[in-house]
Amino acid sequence: MKFAFMSVELFLLCKSHFFAKVVLFLTLYCISDLSIKNNILRKVMNRANRAKKI
């Protein structure tokens, strides 16, 4: 009985590590995606501001 409880605990622990990794990777993806979008927006705004001055 104790062995079964330990294997269930181990299974849940492994599952929680998997979900933590998934959340971490999704967070990193969203941050990098947002950073890329902000960089593109900044470049477009700079080009637009330069075009007005000419």
N, C-alpha and C positions, 0 to 999 in steps of 0.2 A: 504494500500500500504506500509506504514511504517513497519507494522508487518511482511509482506512478505519479505521485504528487511532484516529485523533483523533476521528472521529465516534462510535466505540464508547465511547471515554472520555467524551465529552460526554454520550452517552446514559446511561451509568452514573452520571455526576455528577448529571444531572437526576433520575434515578430515586432516587438517594440523598437528594436534597433533598426530593423528594416524600414519601419514607418518614419523613424527619426531621420534616416538617411534620405528617404524620399522627400520629406519636408525640407531638409537642408538643401538638396539639389534643386528643388523647385524654387526655393527662396533665392538661391544664387542665380538661377536662370532669370527670374523676374528682375532682380537687381541689375544684372548685366544687360537685359533687354531694355530696361528703363534708361540705363546709362547710354546705350547706343542711340536710343530715340532722342535723348536730350542732346547728345553730341551732334546728331544730324540736324535737329532743330536749331541749335546754336550756329552751325555753319550756314544754314539757309537764311537765318536772320542777319548774319554778318554780310552775306552776299546782297541781301535786300537793302541793307543800310548803305553799302558801298554804291549800289546802283542809283540810289536817290541823290547822292552827292555829285554825280557826274553831270 
